[in-house]
């Protein structure tokens, strides 16, 4: 059975689309063919369906070997949230927006950093199950360097998520 992970931000043209691309690549690198047990999607709480990924996001992801040129924004819907096994948001505000739209998703909705901290603890060893959350800042409209910084923060956090998934899968 596939585990469906949904990554959520505002417009689905920057953070969540970059996180989707990064996580798909990282899952493939970490799990090989077993990565197919994961379905990774992204959406935005205020997305305009069909919008393309922002040019700096496409550029920064291309540098990482990820092609976002065909990405089209998806608006978060109650059905999309309900279908996910895990909803990871970029900010606490996005988490609240998900819960307003899909209250039944409460037990499976976290900020990305909150989820990693709950699962691994701040030291990466599974200790300290604090649920504090930090937002991943929105690079929208900023220079490419800000997108690179955001992508680096996403990659670092997603590496910790991969650690948890490997632990969860007994790897």
N, C-alpha and C positions, 0 to 999 in steps of 0.2 A: 504494500500500500504506500502510495506517495505521500510525503509530508509537504504540505503547501505553505510556503512562507510568503507573506505579503509585506512589502516595504512601502511606507507611506510618508509623503511630505506634502507640500502645499500644491505646487503646480505640476509635479511629475515631469519636470524638464531638467532638473539639476540633481539634487541629493538622492532621491529615491531611484531615479533612473541610473545614476552612477553606482549606487549601492547594489542595484539589481545586476548590472553588468559585472561588477567586481565579485559579488557572491557567486554567481554562476561560474565564473572562471575559477575562483578559489575552490569551490566544491569539486569541480572536475579535476583540478590539480591534486586535491587532498584525497578524493575517493575514486578517481578513475570512473569506470563504468557504473559503480555503485552510486555515483552522483545523480543518476537518473531517478533515484528514489525521492529526489527533491524537485519540487516545482517552485520556481522563484518568479514572482511577479512584482510589479510596483504600481502605485496609484497615487493620486493627489486629492486632498480634501477639497480643493478649489480648482482642479484641473479643467482646462478647456480640451475636451476630447479631440485627439488628432494633432495637437500641437507637437512640434518636433522638440527634441532635446536641444538645449541651448548650445550655441556654437562653441563656447569655452568648454562645456561638459563633453561635447563630442571630441574636441581637440585633446583634452586631458586624458580621456579614456582611450583614444587612439594611441597615445604615448604608452599606455599600459597594455596595448594589444587587444583592446575591446572596441567593437564597432557599435556605436550608438546612433549612427547616421539614419537608420531606419526606425528608430524609436518614435512611437506616437503616444502622447499622454493619454492616460486613462483616469477618469473620475472615479473616486471611491464611491461604491454603492453598498447598501446593506447586504446585498447578496454576495458581493465580492468579499466583504469582511467575514460573513458567515461561512463562506466556503474555505477560508484559510484556516490552517491549523495553528498558525502563529502569525500575529500582526505586529510588526516592528516599526515604530514611528521615529522620525528624526527629532521631534521635540515633544515636550510634555503637552503643549498646545495641540499638536496633532493627535496625541493620544486621547485627549479630551474630545476632540472632534470625532474621532472614530467611535468613542463610547456614546456620544450623543446620537450618532447616526445608527449605531448597531450595539445597543446596550447588552445584548447577549454575548458579545465578544469580550466582555470584561475579564474573564479568566485567561484569555490568550492574547491580550493586547498590552504591550510594554513599549517604552522607548528602547531603542537599540542598545544604548549604553546601560540602561537599567537591567535589561534582560541578561546581558553579559555579566554584569556585576552580581546579580542574583545567582546565576549559575556557577560562576567561577570565583567570585569574590574579587576584591580590588587587587589582590596579589596574584591572581590567576590560578590559585591552588584550590578553589572551591570553599574557602573559608569566608566568613563574614557575609551572610546573606542579606546585607542591607539593600534596600530597594531605592536608594537615592538615584536621581536621574540627572544627567547633563544633556543639554541640547547640542545638536550638531548644527552649527551656524549656517544660515542660508547664504550661498555665494551669489545668488541671482543678481545680475547687473554689475557685478564686480569684474575686476581684471582677471585674466587667466591664472595669475599666480594665486589668487584667492581660491579658485577652483582646484588648483593643485593641492593647496593646503587642506581643503575640504576632502578631496579624494584620499589624501594621506591619512586623515583622521578616520574616514570611513574604512580604509583598508586595515588600519591598526585595530579598530573595533571589530571588524568582520573576521580578522585573524583569530581573535579571542572567541568569537562565535564558532568558528571552525573547530577550535580546541574543544569546545563543549560538545559539538556534534560528534567529533571523533570519540570523545569519552562516552557519550550516549550510545554510540554504535559499537563500543568495545574495541575500538581501534587503538 
